[in-house]
Amino acid sequence: MSQQPVPPAGKPAPRTSRPTVAKQKLASIRFRCSLQNTILDVLKARPGWVEVTNEGGSWDFYWADVWWMKEIFDRAYLEDQMRINHFRNHYELTRKNLMVKNLKRLRRQLERDSGKVEAQKCDFFPATFELPSEYHIFVDEFRRNPGSIWIMKPIAKSQGKGIFLFKRLKDITDWKRGVEYQPQLQQVDGTQPIETYVVQHYIENPYLIGGRKFDIRVYVLVTSYNPLKVYLYRSGFARFANNRYSLDTIDDNYIHLTNVAIQKTAPDYDPEKGCKWSTQQLRMYLTAKHGQQNVNTLFQQMTNIFILSLQSCQRVIINDKHCFELYGYDILIDSNLKPWLIEINASPSLTASNQEDYDLKFGLLNDVLNVLDLENRLTGKEKKVGLFDLMWDDGPVFLDEGGMEDVVSLQTASTNANLGCINDRLENLREIYQTAEALKKLS
């Protein structure tokens, strides 16, 4: 499989046993990795990076699974230079019920501090309730919206597992008696609670392309929560359902769920073609259909979703200088070009479905490492690293005057967020490394 090249790291400086400066250059970078997919390929391809395979070996970078964060992180001693790919309580944003709880709290705070108009900026997630704790509140809302479709999701599962749509309260009663729910009630000591679900108002008017529903996977990198520092990756993809959209049946997952894990089981699924468009393709299509200004507004609204959702949990996330997080946002667009936040993933899939998907994820993960800059090759002032744009640094980040990007409008001309815009990734890396090296020589 082809791999995108990484610019050479240059001659490293000698390493002391206890670095006194976080950005000190390392002689070699020792890494561990819990996964056996694209991220491992990227780490092995980095010049000067050496894999540590023994459990007790010292490391500088660890791409860990969430189990390690839960069981080991609190007891581990981390040296200054060490970096790890999760924050301690990352689930505050990525577990479906906690995400909604934090967003609702932010909305109440905005309404209290700035009024209802400002609070409306948080109206980007469907009406959502936690079950069983908010069952009676949900029933009241259900009865106020007769004939509506609702979607049920387990809070801590991924890849579309356990999700179903329903129209009648009786459907929930039948489901609670079924095999998906009943095992949770069979604990001998009675101490384990019933599995928590969220129930959401289903968005019945999704934007369709070729008659098919889709959502958009967007990658957002957070290197700090206090102060909040956020990068947006320009590339991502739209994931299409395999079958044409219809409300005539709500039981067909090939119509209503866009998860690749589900769609690839369809009888006529083509693994080479898949069901994906690049974000660049999607942006060009929407621009041709609806005009540049409308599409710029849409993508700016998506940018607002990323920032507001991160701000909603900023005070509760345990910030740690050793930690970073690569989030996978799932965004749905409705027929009015309004974006909706569906969910946020702390461990977005890094397994490629085809060569194009592999190339995208290989470049993405390489750019994550470029932003983290364990090699100490950057100045720390860069607003663009590869395909990552710095869009928030304790406040909104703007383009340098005269530095207009590929697609701009009066509303977004100054904002350093360019999702779906075209950029030469390798050329950018060459330029920023040359500039950083020249500036360091001058200083």
C-alpha positions in Angstrom: 0.0 0.0 0.0 1.3 3.4 -0.9 2.3 5.8 1.9 2.6 9.5 1.7 6.2 10.6 2.4 7.1 12.7 5.5 9.7 15.5 5.1 13.0 14.4 6.7 13.3 15.2 10.4 16.7 16.7 10.1 19.7 16.1 12.5 18.4 15.7 16.0 20.0 17.2 19.1 21.2 14.9 21.9 18.7 13.9 24.5 19.0 14.1 28.2 17.2 11.7 30.5 14.9 14.3 32.0 14.1 17.1 29.5 13.6 20.5 31.2 11.8 22.1 28.3 8.7 20.5 26.8 9.7 21.3 23.3 13.3 19.9 23.6 14.3 18.0 20.5 14.6 14.2 21.1 17.4 12.1 19.6 14.8 9.4 18.7 11.2 9.2 19.6 10.0 6.0 21.2 6.4 5.0 20.6 3.9 2.5 21.6 0.7 1.7 19.8 -2.4 -0.3 20.8 -3.8 -0.6 17.3 -2.8 -2.7 14.3 -4.0 -0.4 11.5 -3.1 2.8 9.7 -1.8 4.6 12.8 0.8 1.9 13.3 1.9 2.2 9.7 2.3 6.0 10.1 4.3 5.7 13.3 6.7 3.1 11.8 7.2 5.3 8.7 8.2 8.4 10.7 12.0 9.1 10.5 13.7 8.7 13.8 10.7 7.0 15.5 11.3 3.7 17.2 8.7 1.2 18.4 8.7 0.0 22.0 7.0 -3.4 22.2 7.8 -4.6 25.7 5.1 -3.6 28.2 7.4 -1.9 30.7 9.5 -0.1 28.2 9.9 3.7 28.3 8.1 5.7 25.6 7.6 9.3 24.4 4.4 8.8 22.4 1.6 6.4 23.0 -1.5 5.8 20.8 -3.5 4.0 23.5 -6.9 2.5 23.7 -9.5 3.8 26.1 -8.9 0.8 28.4 -5.4 2.1 29.1 -6.7 5.5 30.0 -9.3 4.0 32.4 -7.0 1.4 34.1 -3.5 2.7 33.9 -3.3 6.5 33.3 -4.0 7.6 36.9 -1.1 5.5 38.2 1.4 6.2 35.4 4.3 8.7 35.8 4.6 10.8 32.7 7.8 12.7 31.8 7.5 16.1 30.4 7.9 15.1 26.7 5.4 12.2 26.8 2.2 12.6 24.7 -0.9 10.3 24.7 -4.0 10.4 22.5 -6.8 10.8 25.0 -7.8 13.1 27.8 -8.6 11.4 31.1 -12.4 11.9 30.9 -12.7 12.2 27.1 -16.2 10.5 27.4 -17.7 13.8 28.6 -18.0 14.8 25.0 -18.1 11.4 23.2 -20.6 9.5 25.3 -24.0 10.3 23.7 -25.8 11.2 27.0 -23.0 13.2 28.4 -22.5 15.2 25.2 -26.2 16.2 25.2 -26.1 17.0 29.0 -23.1 19.3 28.4 -24.7 21.0 25.4 -27.9 21.6 27.2 -26.0 23.2 30.1 -24.1 25.4 27.7 -27.4 26.5 26.1 -28.9 27.4 29.5 -25.8 29.3 30.4 -25.9 31.3 27.1 -29.5 32.1 27.6 -28.9 33.2 31.2 -25.9 35.3 30.3 -26.7 36.6 26.8 -30.3 36.0 26.1 -32.3 33.6 23.9 -30.9 34.7 20.6 -27.4 33.8 21.6 -28.6 30.5 23.1 -30.1 29.6 19.7 -26.6 29.0 18.5 -26.8 25.7 20.3 -29.8 24.5 18.4 -27.8 22.1 16.3 -28.7 18.8 18.0 -32.1 17.1 17.9 -34.4 16.9 20.9 -32.7 14.2 23.0 -33.6 12.4 26.2 -31.8 9.8 28.3 -33.6 6.5 29.1 -34.6 5.3 31.5 -34.0 8.3 33.7 -35.9 10.8 31.5 -38.6 8.5 30.2 -41.5 10.5 31.5 -40.2 13.7 30.0 -39.7 12.0 26.7 -43.3 10.6 26.8 -44.6 14.2 27.2 -42.5 15.4 24.2 -43.5 12.3 22.2 -47.2 13.1 22.7 -46.7 16.7 21.7 -45.4 15.5 18.3 -47.8 12.8 17.1 -46.6 10.8 14.1 -42.9 11.8 14.5 -40.1 9.3 14.1 -37.6 8.7 16.9 -34.3 7.0 17.0 -32.9 5.0 19.9 -29.1 4.7 20.5 -27.1 2.9 23.3 -24.8 5.6 24.8 -21.5 3.8 24.6 -21.7 1.6 21.5 -20.3 2.5 18.0 -20.7 1.3 14.4 -24.5 1.6 14.5 -24.8 -1.3 17.1 -28.1 -1.3 18.9 -29.7 1.6 17.0 -33.3 1.4 15.8 -36.1 3.8 14.7 -39.7 3.7 16.0 -43.0 5.6 15.8 -45.0 4.1 18.7 -44.4 4.0 22.4 -45.4 0.4 22.2 -42.2 -0.2 20.2 -40.2 0.7 23.3 -42.2 -1.6 25.5 -41.6 -4.5 23.1 -37.9 -3.6 22.8 -37.5 -3.6 26.6 -38.7 -7.2 26.7 -36.4 -8.2 23.9 -32.9 -9.9 23.9 -31.0 -6.6 23.3 -32.2 -5.1 26.6 -33.3 -8.0 28.8 -29.8 -9.4 29.6 -29.0 -6.2 31.5 -31.7 -7.1 34.0 -30.3 -10.5 34.8 -27.5 -9.5 37.1 -27.4 -11.9 40.1 -26.6 -9.2 42.7 -28.8 -6.6 41.1 -26.1 -3.9 41.3 -25.6 -3.3 37.6 -28.0 -0.6 36.3 -30.1 -1.0 33.1 -28.1 0.0 30.1 -28.5 3.7 29.3 -29.9 4.8 25.9 -30.6 8.1 24.3 -33.7 8.7 22.3 -33.6 11.5 19.7 -36.1 13.1 17.4 -35.2 11.6 14.0 -34.3 14.2 11.3 -36.9 13.2 8.6 -35.8 15.6 5.9 -32.1 14.9 5.3 -30.3 16.4 2.3 -30.2 13.8 -0.4 -27.7 13.2 -3.2 -28.7 10.7 -5.7 -31.7 10.0 -3.6 -29.4 8.7 -0.7 -28.9 10.0 2.8 -25.4 10.8 4.0 -23.5 12.3 6.9 -20.1 13.9 7.0 -17.1 12.7 9.1 -15.0 15.7 10.2 -11.7 15.4 12.1 -11.0 17.9 14.9 -7.8 17.9 16.9 -7.6 19.4 20.4 -4.2 19.8 21.8 -5.3 21.7 25.0 -8.6 22.4 26.8 -7.1 25.1 29.1 -6.6 27.2 27.1 -8.7 25.7 24.4 -6.6 25.1 21.2 -8.4 23.4 18.2 -7.3 22.4 14.7 -9.8 21.5 11.9 -8.7 19.0 9.2 -9.6 20.1 5.7 -10.2 16.6 4.4 -12.9 14.2 5.5 -15.6 12.3 3.8 -19.4 12.0 3.3 -20.7 8.5 4.1 -23.7 7.5 2.0 -26.5 5.0 2.7 -26.5 2.1 0.3 -30.3 2.4 -0.5 -32.4 5.3 -1.6 -34.0 7.2 1.2 -37.7 6.6 2.0 -39.9 6.9 5.1 -42.1 4.0 3.9 -40.0 1.7 6.0 -38.1 2.6 9.1 -36.6 -0.8 9.7 -34.1 -0.8 6.9 -30.6 0.1 8.2 -29.3 0.4 4.7 -31.6 3.4 4.2 -31.4 5.2 7.5 -27.9 4.5 9.0 -24.8 5.6 7.2 -22.2 3.7 9.3 -19.7 2.0 7.1 -19.8 -1.0 9.4 -23.4 -1.5 8.5 -23.4 -0.4 4.8 -20.6 -2.8 3.9 -22.8 -5.7 4.8 -25.3 -4.7 2.0 -25.6 -7.4 -0.7 -24.6 -5.1 -3.5 -21.9 -3.1 -1.6 -18.8 -2.5 -3.7 -15.7 -2.4 -1.4 -13.6 -0.6 -4.0 -16.2 2.1 -4.7 -17.6 2.1 -1.2 -20.2 4.7 -0.2 -18.0 7.8 0.3 -17.2 11.2 -1.2 -14.4 13.3 -0.1 -15.3 16.5 1.7 -13.8 18.4 -1.3 -16.1 16.7 -3.7 -19.1 17.4 -1.5 -18.2 21.1 -1.1 -17.9 21.5 -4.9 -21.2 19.7 -5.5 -23.1 21.8 -3.0 -21.5 25.0 -4.3 -22.6 24.2 -7.9 -26.1 23.5 -6.6 -26.6 26.3 -4.1 -23.9 28.9 -4.7 -20.8 29.8 -2.9 -22.3 32.1 -0.2 -24.9 29.6 0.9 -22.3 26.8 1.2 -19.8 29.1 3.0 -22.6 29.9 5.5 -23.3 26.1 5.9 -19.6 25.3 6.6 -19.3 28.3 9.0 -22.2 26.9 10.9 -20.4 23.6 11.1 -17.3 25.3 12.5 -19.5 26.9 15.2 -20.8 23.4 16.1 -17.2 22.2 16.7 -16.3 25.1 18.9 -19.5 25.3 20.9 -19.5 21.6 21.6 -15.9 21.7 22.8 -16.7 24.8 25.0 -19.6 22.9 26.5 -17.3 20.4 28.2 -14.2 22.7 28.6 -14.7 23.1 32.3 -15.3 19.5 33.1 -12.5 17.9 30.9 -9.4 17.1 33.0 -6.8 19.1 31.1 -3.3 17.6 31.0 -0.4 18.8 29.0 0.5 15.2 28.0 -2.9 14.7 26.3 -4.4 15.4 23.0 -7.6 14.2 21.3 -8.5 13.5 17.7 -12.3 13.6 17.5 -14.4 12.3 14.6 -17.5 14.5 14.3 -20.6 13.2 12.5 -22.6 16.0 10.9 -25.9 15.6 9.1 -27.2 18.3 6.7 -31.0 18.6 6.3 -32.9 19.8 3.2 -32.7 23.4 4.3 -28.9 23.3 4.5 -28.9 23.2 8.3 -26.2 21.2 9.9 -27.0 18.9 12.8 -24.5 17.3 15.2 -25.2 13.5 15.4 -22.4 12.3 17.5 -18.7 12.7 18.4 -16.2 9.8 18.4 -13.2 9.7 20.6 -11.8 6.7 18.7 -12.8 7.4 15.0 -12.1 4.4 12.8 -8.5 4.3 11.5 -9.0 1.2 9.5 -9.2 2.0 5.8 -12.0 0.7 3.6 -10.0 1.2 0.3 -6.8 2.8 -1.0 -8.3 6.3 -1.1 -9.5 6.0 2.5 -6.1 4.7 3.5 -4.3 7.7 1.9 -6.6 10.1 3.6 -6.1 8.6 7.1 -2.4 8.2 6.5 -2.1 11.9 5.8 -4.4 12.8 8.6 -2.4 10.9 11.2 0.9 12.1 9.9 -0.4 15.7 10.3 -1.6 15.0 13.8 2.1 14.1 14.6 3.3 17.1 12.7 1.1 19.4 14.8 2.2 17.8 18.1 5.8 18.3 16.9 7.7 16.0 19.1 10.7 16.6 16.8 10.6 20.4 17.7 10.8 21.5 14.1 8.1 24.2 14.2 8.0 27.7 15.8 4.7 27.1 17.5 3.2 30.1 15.7 1.9 28.2 12.6 -1.8 28.6 11.7 -1.6 25.8 9.1 0.2 22.5 9.4 -0.4 20.1 6.5 -4.2 20.0 6.1 -4.8 21.1 9.7 -6.0 24.7 10.2 -5.7 26.3 13.6 -9.2 27.7 14.1 -9.2 28.4 17.9 -6.4 29.4 20.2 -8.1 30.7 23.4 -10.3 32.6 20.9 -11.0 32.6 17.2 -8.0 32.5 14.9 -8.1 34.6 11.7 -6.1 34.6 8.5 -3.3 37.0 8.1 -4.4 40.1 6.2 -4.3 39.4 2.5 -4.1 35.7 3.1 -7.4 34.8 1.6 -8.0 31.1 1.3 -9.5 29.0 -1.5 -13.2 29.6 -0.8 -14.2 32.8 1.1 -17.3 35.0 1.7 -18.1 38.1 3.6 -19.0 36.0 6.6 -16.0 33.6 6.6 -13.3 35.6 4.8 -11.2 36.0 7.9 -11.8 32.7 9.7 -9.0 30.2 9.7 -11.2 27.2 9.0 -11.3 25.7 5.6 -13.1 22.4 5.7 -13.4 21.0 2.2 -11.0 23.5 0.6 -8.1 22.3 -1.5 -4.5 22.6 -0.3 -1.2 21.0 -1.3 -0.4 19.2 1.9 3.3 18.3 1.2 4.1 21.8 -0.2 2.7 23.4 2.9 4.8 21.1 5.1 7.9 21.9 3.1 7.2 25.7 3.4 6.5 25.7 7.1 9.6 23.6 8.0 11.9 25.7 5.9 10.4 28.9 7.4 10.7 27.6 10.9 14.3 26.5 10.4 15.3 29.9 9.0 13.6 31.7 11.9 15.4 29.5 14.4 18.8 30.3 12.8 18.0 34.0 13.0 17.2 33.8 16.7 
